[in-house]
Amino acid sequence: MVTIACGHHHFTDIQAIFFDKDGTLEDSQAFLRQLTEYCLQQVAQDWPELLPVYTQALGYANGQLNPMGLMAVGSRQDNEIALGALIATQGKSWFESLMIARDCLHQADLACQAAPMVSPLFPGTMALITRLWSSSLPLGIISAARTVSVERFIERHQLSSYFVLGMGADQGFRKPDPRLYRLACERLGVEPRRTLMIGDSEGDIAMAKQAGAKAIAVQHYPQTLSNFADADGLITHFRELQVIIEL
């Protein structure tokens, strides 16, 4: 039996653990700032009048990205809809607006691929993953990013031996929809109530709790203002989690 200890909280009979990716395992702030700037450049070319409100919508100010803002925690579909809605205010039809938004984000993706930036793992990430893996607990990733981005992350950091599932929000559901979490549990053959989610956003916590799972919030950026009242635990570093293996 494996017990995960987080402060005074002890999570027993855990059969699988799921992680968020961006902001939880991977310090992707620099990459997301780069992606944001490319998105803003695309909008500035054709829709300069939208630039101030789009910048604010993305959570970008003074060269910094809000870790809880749209670009940081929203899915690709969320970003497409947000930009599409702004373009629609310029008299375009909704479907045309959405198509323009998708192309804009695609062009920003291509620009990032032309100048790739590798996001590092947060301190303590590998130590925790290795310890969990040695306990034989199945590990998975449930991200707001696309599944292909999760797969690239796993490959880039050579984590394929540790994670048995890497899933993005392009599976028909988006965070905080609990159906996304239930789908991940179904693929691993575990009950949500016997799993634990570790994430850095309110969407991660709400998704897991609504599915009947336990959830731990991690704040690698303690200055971030977030409402984690529903979380079963709160940490600022992975070393605050203990993995207790009972023989």
Protein Blocks (a to p, Z undefined) as FASTA:
>chain_A
ZZddehjbccehiabdcddfehplpccklmmmmmmmmmmmmmmmmmmmlmmmmmmmnopa
ehiacfkbmklmmcfklmmmmmmmmmmmnopafklmmmmmmmmmmmmmmmmmmmccdddd
dehklmmmmmmmmnopacddddfbdfklmmmmmmmnopmlmpmbdcdfknopacfbfklm
mmmmmmnopafklcccddfbfklmmmmmmnopacddddfblmbccdfklpgbdcfbfklp
ccdddZZ
